[in-house]
Amino acid sequence: MPLVSVIIPAYNSGPYLNVAVQSVIAQTFTDWECIVVDDGSTEDLSRVEKMDPRVRLVRQENRGISMARNRGIAESAGEFIAFLDHDDAFLPAKLERQVAAMACDVNIGLCHTDFAVMDESGNYAPGGCGTNTATDFLTMLQFGAPYPTTTMVRRSVFSLVGVFDPFLTPSEDQDLFVRIAKFFRVAYLPSCEALYRVHGTNTSKNYMVCYRTMENLAKRHQIFSAYRGDRDALRAAKRMMPHRRKKVFGPQAFDAARAGFRGGSARNFTLHLARAIWWSPRYTLASLAKFPFRRRKSPVGPVAGSAKSRLREESGSAGTAESGEGA
């Protein structure tokens, strides 16, 4: 029986999946199994089972990343579960270092590391490692939980906190890791052990979907904290969305505005820029000062006066409907 189970949910993953599986095969720690969950792909993923006898392919109808990860957990046998997205990769010593850290203390339910960013071709992006040093419930709740590819979870914790909630996708990972931190110790290793790939089809690119699920997650924790009379948790839950808007969704909205400008869409440019200014004014104004608007002879148009009202209307409806640091 393997000590570590690596779970890779995959849906039409293309060449990225081979890189992810190969990064598991290249681990210095060898007592592992790798379960690739084919979430209803239209492409043939059977090639992964030929890469190493420890790699197993499990197929299911398309049910989303949360259910794919949950299926992987159910199919796995390891004492420790490591999650790896199909477009990411491990660095060679990741499993060895995390197993060593978790073996020292049975109360550790989650261990996470730093990560580096790579582009579509696998080249390292500038800026060094992404860092999330959170090791306690309140910090994760307010400022964000670690990115899934950096994590390792002790199997026994799932019997208490449950698994990924498919109704919170794509914030399901944030929800689960916060729940784990509520009841178990969290270990953080200050070393870069994983690679997060940035490309055009990242789930985080659709930032409003992430925004809605994160908002629902914040409201859920506010309700639970108020019911339990936990003032510290209630305060952290209330601060969750202001922090995310400033640090995450504001910059993502500005990226969408920039894409709208380059694509010649006045509506997209206006709407996303209004969101960016509303959520993260300092970042947006500083970014605008550096943005090369002169690349186009005629701009897509000024920020319309109705953009802010449209934004409020959309956000109002988004607030009724709602898993970090991608990295």
Buried (B, 14 or more C-beta within 10 A) or exposed (E): EBBBBBBBBBBBBEEBBBBBBBBBBEBEBEBBBBBBBBBBBEEEBEEBBEBBEBBBBBEBEEBBBBBBBBBBBEBBEBBBBBBBBBBBBBBEBBBBBBBEBBEEEEEBBBBBBBBBBBEEEEEEBEEEBBBBEBBEBBBBBBBBBBBBBBBBBBBEBBEEBEBBBBEBBBBBBBBBBBBBBBEBBBBBBEEBBBBBBBEEEBBBBEBBBBBBBBBBBBBBBBEBBBEEEBEEBBBBBBBBBEBBBBBBBBBBBBBBBBBBBEEEBBEBBBBBBBBBBBBBEEBBEEBBEEBEEEEEEEEBEEBBEEBBEBBEEEBEEBBEEBBBBBB
